[in-house]
């Protein structure tokens, strides 16, 4: 049996659209930050890592709502 921490669920169209919106929003934020903060510093690397982490948890949270499940 697969533990819920490692499982996935089929998503409804609404759930898939929410995930897409989250991914687009994070992408736009990163593009804006890349424009404002050009280059490749330690801070930029940390920003990218934290945005990736936050995006992961936001997308994962979508599956927890019954209305997003197929």
C-alpha positions in Angstrom: 0.0 0.0 0.0 1.3 3.5 -0.8 1.4 6.0 2.0 -0.7 9.2 1.3 2.5 11.3 1.5 3.7 9.6 -1.7 0.5 9.1 -3.6 -1.3 11.0 -6.3 -4.9 11.3 -7.3 -6.6 11.9 -10.6 -7.6 15.6 -10.9 -10.8 17.1 -12.2 -10.6 19.7 -14.9 -11.0 22.3 -12.2 -8.1 20.9 -10.3 -5.9 20.7 -13.3 -6.7 24.4 -14.1 -5.8 25.4 -10.6 -2.5 23.7 -10.9 -1.8 25.4 -14.2 -2.7 28.8 -12.6 -0.3 28.1 -9.8 2.5 27.1 -12.2 1.9 30.2 -14.4 1.9 32.5 -11.4 5.2 31.1 -10.1 6.7 31.3 -13.6 5.7 35.0 -13.9 7.1 35.8 -10.5 10.4 34.2 -11.4 10.5 36.1 -14.7 9.9 39.3 -12.9 12.6 38.6 -10.4 15.1 37.6 -13.1 14.4 41.0 -14.8 14.8 43.0 -11.6 17.7 40.9 -10.3 19.8 39.9 -13.3 22.8 37.7 -12.8 23.4 34.6 -10.8 24.2 35.2 -7.2 23.8 33.1 -4.1 20.7 34.9 -3.2 19.1 34.3 -6.7 19.9 30.6 -6.3 18.2 30.5 -3.0 15.2 32.4 -4.4 14.8 29.9 -7.2 15.1 27.0 -4.8 12.5 28.4 -2.4 10.1 29.2 -5.2 10.4 25.7 -6.5 9.7 24.4 -3.1 6.7 26.7 -2.5 5.3 25.8 -6.0 5.7 22.1 -5.2 3.7 22.4 -2.0 1.0 24.6 -3.6 0.5 22.1 -6.4 0.4 19.3 -3.9 -2.2 21.1 -1.8 -4.6 21.2 -4.7 -5.1 17.5 -4.5 -6.2 17.7 -0.9 -9.5 19.4 -1.9 -12.3 17.0 -2.9 -13.6 19.4 -5.6 -10.2 19.1 -7.4 -10.3 15.3 -7.5 -11.7 13.4 -10.5 
